[in-house]
């Protein structure tokens, strides 16, 4: 009969290897490239998976994995490989990596600058004075607030005193958006790209120099979650639709919003390759914006992607506003003289990438057609 210490040791080993097995499963499932929410959800917590694998390996070493035989020793090696893979996927979003968007050389020239803030207010959050004060203190040139219903429009209306150019679509389905700009807008429109219930912002904003117009896209697609969308299909398709449109235009462009996707996911990386846009987070840090109330469960969901025309003056996460998201703020400098140099930092799409993007877009239209009984349009092959 095993002694109590032996029982506790075996139980501890079982817990350690159970944790390791979960970490390994969470590493392998996203490689399947399936769109089911219960697979895509593992794209998000890569940092947490790394920590779980590290705890499992450390526990295994402390409990003597070698003493358990070569099989368990091999399992430990597999866990170590999984941990290194996950860390490699996160590495670009740490200061250890080279910055994809360079620091500005014209930080003292405000007429060439544009500052933006993205805030998911959480529709049922009632700390509106805190959200308003945070935005007023940051004082960005343009603001997009999502999950905003008519109540939130009234709460944030004071922003129109300083940001009189607006383009609003308040909705009570947690996908409303409010857009405020201090700077002039051109051709501002709210569009429904794939889903009749999910709006997106499309406009141009004029820089303070009075000459340069910048194309803006503001997005907030549905996340892959059982209460929202059973698959990531339409989210992926919406991002890639915008990515292909950006690629067809050679103009200063910014795509920003709550993407409900992490920067290191396959879809986000495919979006960057297809669009030719750059991620200011690369080389600067994770700046996790969700979940604001759970320190150990955070990842970057709110993004700003920029064309190579821009360099970064500053980027930060704004304080807690009562939402499950932290707002994100970035100040950019328009420096087209460095465009060619920065284009070298952009990931380039190949034929397979374009074919995959077309396939994902077609799947998005097909899913919407099935849900709404509308006919999917014919796509031009890549």
Secondary structure, 3 states (H helix, E strand, C coil): CCCHHHHHHHHHHHHHHHHHHHHHHHHHHHHHCCCEHHHHHHHCCHHHHHHHHHHHHHHHHHHCCHHHCHHHHHHHHHHHHHHHHHHHHHHCCCCCCCCCCCECCCCCCHHHEEEEEEEECCCCCCCHHHHHHHHHHHCCCEEEEECCCHHHHHHHHHHHHCCCEECCECCCCCCCEEEEECCCEEEEEEECCCCCCCCEEEEEEECCCCCCEEEEEEECCCCCECCCECECHHHHHHHHHHHHHHHCCCCCEEEEEECCCCCCCHHHHHHHHHHCCEECCCCCCCCCCECCCCCCCCECCEEEEECCCEEEEEEEECCCCCCCECCEEEEEEECHHHHHHHHCCCCCCCHHHHHHHHHHHHHHHHHHHHHHCCCCCCCCCC
